[in-house]
Amino acid sequence: MKKSFSSIMIIIGTVIGSGFASGKEVAVFFSRFGRISYFFIVLSFFIFFGLIYFFLSQGNKSLSKLVQSKIFSLLCLFVSLIFTSSMFAGTLNVLPSSNILRILLMTIILFVCVIVARKGIKSLGYINGALIPMTIFCMAFVLLTNLEELSFPNFNQNAFAGLLFTVLYAVLNFSISGVVIAKSGEQLTKKQKTFVSFVASFLLSSFLMLTNVILLSNPEAIRQDMPLVYISSGVANLFVSFVIFSGCITTLFSLVWTSRLALKRFGVSLNLSIVISVFLPLLLSMLGFGSIVSYLYPLASIVGIGILLLLFTFPVKNH
């Protein structure tokens, strides 16, 4: 049970980054398609389940492909750096206004990033096991506080495009986090892998659905950089800030480790890997959170399709 819990927390912590926690990903990939988005989110549950189970079951093969293929490593690195820059941008958006506190917190975050790059998946298990349960509770509170009656607006968007964006969303999240998921499932039995896949998929799709209900009831929020922050007030606003902060740093740590693993394939030294994995995305985050999610995420999704194709088709050499 402890291993299953740790794996679920790692999976959710890898996916529930700033875009997910703030509602921006839901707005871009689902809510903009209006009432049909409810169907697409139900469909996403089955896609999530299939992808998570695949990575948990094919963990060793997935990791072997990352180690063996320079193309695969390069694609993973490209997508990981985009995500990492988004996590930094989202974190900066919710830090306190005090410059001293901002500098202190960012210093701590950068320090932990370096530790994760050096220590790997075991450190992620400890961090996510502590933070993600609190994050799930706070996010549930925010969503239930803002929940209104079901709304079924029709935005006259192409249904086929919505289906495509649903697939792209799943690819976006799991093409790169698959490496971390694969590593977390190495010690699980087949029954545990099925259980972990179901619980993680159910929690993620439930949060997507609740967020979608809220956004469709407040269509003006869909255009905001952080829709749930825009809608929330009072205690809910404090909670959503914590959710975004926690989601950012847990996903950030997973991505730093993934980038470090990809760079290892090219013989990059540990210190240079840390600079590329941590400080380059920090610089890219200056583009702004909204711009990264709106323009770079769809590009990362397309690259993610290439990553998944390589995972399914690239032969693993025997050693």
C-alpha positions as CSV (number, residue, x, y, z in Angstrom):
1,M,0.0,0.0,0.0
2,K,2.9,2.4,0.8
3,K,4.4,1.8,-2.6
4,S,1.1,2.4,-4.4
5,F,0.5,5.6,-2.4
6,S,4.0,6.9,-3.2
7,S,3.4,6.1,-6.9
8,I,0.0,7.9,-7.0
9,M,1.5,10.9,-5.3
10,I,4.4,11.0,-7.8
11,I,2.1,10.8,-10.8
12,I,-0.3,13.5,-9.5
13,G,2.6,15.7,-8.5
14,T,4.1,15.4,-11.9
15,V,0.9,16.3,-13.7
16,I,-0.8,18.8,-11.4
17,G,1.5,21.7,-12.3
18,S,0.7,25.4,-12.7
19,G,-1.3,25.0,-15.8
20,F,-3.5,22.3,-14.3
21,A,-3.8,23.8,-10.9
22,S,-4.6,27.3,-12.1
23,G,-7.3,26.1,-14.6
24,K,-5.4,27.5,-17.6
25,E,-4.9,24.1,-19.2
26,V,-8.5,23.2,-18.7
27,A,-9.5,26.5,-20.4
28,V,-7.1,26.0,-23.4
29,F,-7.7,22.3,-24.0
30,F,-11.4,21.8,-22.9
31,S,-13.6,24.6,-21.7
32,R,-13.2,26.7,-24.9
33,F,-15.2,24.0,-26.7
34,G,-18.3,24.6,-24.6
35,R,-20.7,21.9,-23.6
36,I,-19.0,19.1,-25.6
37,S,-16.0,19.5,-23.3
38,Y,-17.7,17.4,-20.7
39,F,-17.6,14.4,-23.0
40,F,-13.9,15.0,-23.8
41,I,-13.0,15.1,-20.1
42,V,-14.7,11.7,-19.6
43,L,-12.7,10.4,-22.6
44,S,-9.5,11.8,-21.0
45,F,-10.0,9.5,-18.0
46,F,-9.7,6.4,-20.2
47,I,-6.7,7.9,-22.1
48,F,-5.0,8.7,-18.8
49,F,-5.6,5.2,-17.5
50,G,-4.2,3.6,-20.6
51,L,-1.1,5.8,-20.6
52,I,-0.3,5.5,-16.9
53,Y,-0.8,1.7,-17.0
54,F,1.5,1.5,-20.0
55,F,4.3,3.4,-18.3
56,L,3.9,1.5,-15.1
57,S,4.0,-1.8,-16.9
58,Q,6.7,-1.0,-19.5
59,G,8.9,1.0,-17.1
60,N,12.2,-0.7,-17.8
61,K,11.7,-0.5,-21.6
62,S,10.8,3.2,-21.4
63,L,13.8,4.0,-19.4
64,S,16.0,1.9,-21.6
65,K,14.8,3.8,-24.7
66,L,15.6,7.1,-23.0
67,V,19.1,5.9,-22.3
68,Q,19.7,4.4,-25.7
69,S,18.1,6.9,-28.1
70,K,19.6,10.4,-28.6
71,I,16.5,11.5,-30.6
72,F,14.2,10.4,-27.8
73,S,16.4,12.1,-25.2
74,L,16.5,15.3,-27.2
75,L,12.7,15.4,-27.6
76,C,12.2,14.7,-23.9
77,L,14.6,17.5,-23.1
78,F,12.8,20.0,-25.4
79,V,9.4,19.3,-23.9
80,S,10.8,19.2,-20.3
81,L,12.4,22.6,-20.6
82,I,9.1,24.1,-21.9
83,F,7.2,22.6,-18.9
84,T,9.9,23.6,-16.4
85,S,9.8,27.3,-17.6
86,S,6.0,27.2,-17.2
87,M,6.4,25.9,-13.6
88,F,8.9,28.7,-12.8
89,A,6.6,31.3,-14.3
90,G,3.6,29.9,-12.4
91,T,5.5,29.9,-9.2
92,L,6.6,33.5,-9.6
93,N,3.0,34.5,-10.1
94,V,1.9,33.2,-6.7
95,L,4.9,34.2,-4.6
96,P,4.4,36.9,-1.9
97,S,4.9,40.5,-3.0
98,S,7.7,41.0,-0.5
99,N,11.0,41.0,-2.4
100,I,12.8,39.4,0.5
101,L,10.3,36.5,0.8
102,R,10.3,36.0,-3.0
103,I,14.1,35.8,-3.1
104,L,14.2,33.5,0.0
105,L,11.5,31.1,-1.4
106,M,13.1,31.0,-4.9
107,T,16.5,30.3,-3.4
108,I,15.0,27.4,-1.4
109,I,13.2,26.1,-4.6
110,L,16.4,26.3,-6.6
111,F,18.3,24.5,-3.9
112,V,15.8,21.6,-3.8
113,C,15.9,21.4,-7.6
114,V,19.6,20.9,-7.4
115,I,19.1,18.2,-4.7
116,V,16.6,16.3,-6.9
117,A,18.8,16.5,-9.9
118,R,21.6,14.8,-7.9
119,K,19.5,12.3,-5.9
120,G,16.7,11.4,-8.3
121,I,13.3,9.6,-7.9
122,K,13.6,8.7,-4.2
123,S,13.8,12.3,-3.2
124,L,10.6,13.0,-5.3
125,G,8.7,10.3,-3.4
126,Y,9.5,12.0,-0.1
127,I,8.6,15.5,-1.3
128,N,5.4,14.5,-3.1
129,G,4.2,12.3,-0.3
130,A,4.3,15.3,2.0
131,L,2.9,18.0,-0.3
132,I,0.4,16.3,-2.7
133,P,-2.1,15.1,0.0
134,M,-2.4,18.8,1.2
135,T,-2.6,19.9,-2.4
136,I,-5.5,17.5,-3.2
137,F,-7.4,18.7,-0.1
138,C,-6.8,22.4,-0.9
139,M,-7.8,22.0,-4.6
140,A,-10.9,20.1,-3.7
141,F,-11.9,23.0,-1.3
142,V,-11.2,25.6,-4.0
143,L,-13.3,23.7,-6.6
144,L,-16.2,22.9,-4.3
145,T,-16.3,26.5,-3.0
146,N,-16.6,27.9,-6.5
147,L,-18.8,25.2,-7.9
148,E,-22.0,26.4,-9.4
149,E,-24.8,24.6,-11.3
150,L,-24.0,22.9,-14.5
151,S,-23.7,25.2,-17.5
152,F,-23.9,24.1,-21.2
153,P,-22.8,27.0,-23.3
154,N,-22.1,26.4,-27.0
155,F,-19.1,28.3,-28.3
156,N,-19.5,27.0,-31.8
157,Q,-16.1,25.4,-31.8
158,N,-15.2,22.4,-34.0
159,A,-15.9,19.1,-32.2
160,F,-13.1,17.4,-34.1
161,A,-10.7,20.0,-32.9
162,G,-11.9,19.4,-29.4
163,L,-11.2,15.6,-29.8
164,L,-7.7,16.4,-31.1
165,F,-7.0,18.8,-28.2
166,T,-8.1,16.0,-25.7
167,V,-5.5,13.7,-27.2
168,L,-2.9,16.4,-27.3
169,Y,-3.6,17.2,-23.6
170,A,-3.0,13.6,-22.6
171,V,0.1,13.5,-24.7
172,L,1.3,16.8,-23.3
173,N,1.2,15.6,-19.7
174,F,2.3,12.0,-20.1
175,S,4.8,12.0,-22.9
176,I,7.4,13.6,-20.6
177,S,6.1,12.6,-17.2
178,G,6.1,9.0,-18.4
179,V,9.8,8.7,-17.6
180,V,9.0,9.5,-13.9
181,I,5.9,7.3,-13.9
182,A,7.9,4.4,-15.3
183,K,10.6,4.7,-12.6
184,S,7.9,4.9,-9.8
185,G,6.3,1.7,-10.9
186,E,9.4,-0.6,-10.9
187,Q,8.5,-2.2,-7.5
188,L,4.7,-2.6,-8.1
189,T,2.8,-5.8,-8.8
190,K,0.4,-6.0,-11.7
191,K,-2.6,-5.5,-9.4
192,Q,-1.0,-2.5,-7.8
193,K,-0.3,-1.0,-11.2
194,T,-3.9,-1.3,-12.1
195,F,-5.0,0.2,-8.8
196,V,-2.5,3.1,-9.1
197,S,-3.6,3.8,-12.7
198,F,-7.3,3.9,-11.8
199,V,-6.9,6.1,-8.7
200,A,-4.5,8.6,-10.3
201,S,-6.7,8.8,-13.5
202,F,-9.9,9.2,-11.5
203,L,-8.5,12.0,-9.3
204,L,-7.0,13.9,-12.3
205,S,-10.1,13.7,-14.5
206,S,-12.3,14.6,-11.5
207,F,-10.4,17.8,-11.0
208,L,-10.6,18.5,-14.7
209,M,-14.3,18.0,-14.7
210,L,-14.9,20.2,-11.6
211,T,-12.7,23.0,-13.0
212,N,-14.5,22.8,-16.4
213,V,-17.9,23.1,-14.7
214,I,-16.7,26.3,-12.9
215,L,-15.2,27.8,-16.1
216,L,-18.2,27.2,-18.2
217,S,-20.3,28.9,-15.5
218,N,-17.8,31.9,-15.6
219,P,-16.8,32.1,-19.4
220,E,-15.0,35.4,-18.8
221,A,-12.5,33.5,-16.7
222,I,-11.5,31.3,-19.7
223,R,-9.4,34.2,-21.2
224,Q,-7.5,34.8,-17.9
225,D,-3.9,33.7,-17.4
226,M,-5.0,31.9,-14.1
227,P,-8.7,31.4,-14.3
228,L,-9.2,29.9,-10.8
229,V,-7.2,32.7,-9.2
230,Y,-9.4,35.2,-11.1
231,I,-12.6,33.5,-9.8
232,S,-11.6,32.7,-6.2
233,S,-11.8,35.1,-3.3
234,G,-11.2,35.0,0.4
235,V,-9.9,31.8,1.9
236,A,-10.3,30.0,-1.5
237,N,-7.9,32.5,-3.1
238,L,-5.3,31.6,-0.5
239,F,-5.9,27.9,-1.0
240,V,-5.6,28.2,-4.8
241,S,-2.4,30.1,-4.5
242,F,-1.0,27.2,-2.3
243,V,-2.3,24.6,-4.9
244,I,-0.5,26.4,-7.7
245,F,2.6,26.8,-5.7
246,S,2.7,23.2,-4.6
247,G,1.7,22.0,-8.1
248,C,4.5,24.1,-9.6
249,I,7.3,22.9,-7.4
250,T,6.3,19.2,-7.4
251,T,6.1,19.1,-11.2
252,L,9.2,21.3,-11.4
253,F,11.2,18.8,-9.4
254,S,10.0,15.9,-11.6
255,L,10.9,17.8,-14.7
256,V,14.4,18.7,-13.5
257,W,15.1,15.0,-12.9
258,T,13.8,14.1,-16.3
259,S,16.0,16.8,-18.0
260,R,19.0,15.6,-16.0
261,L,18.4,12.0,-17.2
262,A,18.0,13.1,-20.8
263,L,21.2,15.2,-20.7
264,K,23.1,12.2,-19.3
265,R,22.6,10.5,-22.6
266,F,24.8,13.2,-24.2
267,G,27.6,12.9,-21.7
268,V,26.9,16.3,-20.2
269,S,28.5,16.8,-16.8
270,L,26.4,16.9,-13.7
271,N,27.1,20.6,-13.0
272,L,26.3,21.7,-16.6
273,S,23.2,19.5,-16.5
274,I,22.0,21.4,-13.5
275,V,22.5,24.7,-15.2
276,I,20.6,23.6,-18.3
277,S,17.8,21.8,-16.3
278,V,17.2,24.5,-13.7
279,F,18.6,27.9,-14.7
280,L,17.8,27.9,-18.5
281,P,14.1,27.3,-17.8
282,L,14.2,30.0,-15.1
283,L,15.4,32.4,-17.9
284,L,12.7,31.2,-20.3
285,S,10.0,31.8,-17.7
286,M,10.4,35.5,-18.3
287,L,8.2,35.0,-21.4
288,G,5.2,34.9,-19.0
289,F,3.0,32.1,-17.8
290,G,0.0,32.8,-20.1
291,S,2.2,33.0,-23.2
292,I,4.0,29.7,-22.4
293,V,0.8,27.8,-21.9
294,S,-1.1,29.3,-24.8
295,Y,1.7,29.0,-27.4
296,L,4.4,26.6,-26.3
297,Y,2.2,23.9,-24.7
298,P,0.5,23.0,-28.1
299,L,3.9,22.8,-29.7
300,A,5.1,20.6,-26.8
301,S,2.1,18.4,-27.4
302,I,3.0,17.8,-31.0
303,V,6.6,16.9,-30.0
304,G,5.1,14.7,-27.3
305,I,3.4,12.6,-30.0
306,G,6.8,11.9,-31.4
307,I,8.0,10.8,-28.0
308,L,5.1,8.4,-27.5
309,L,5.6,7.0,-31.0
310,L,9.3,6.3,-30.1
311,L,8.2,4.7,-26.9
312,F,5.9,2.3,-28.7
313,T,8.1,1.6,-31.8
314,F,11.8,2.2,-30.9
315,P,13.6,-1.2,-30.5
316,V,15.3,-1.8,-27.2
317,K,18.8,-3.2,-27.5
318,N,19.8,-6.1,-25.3
319,H,22.7,-5.6,-22.9
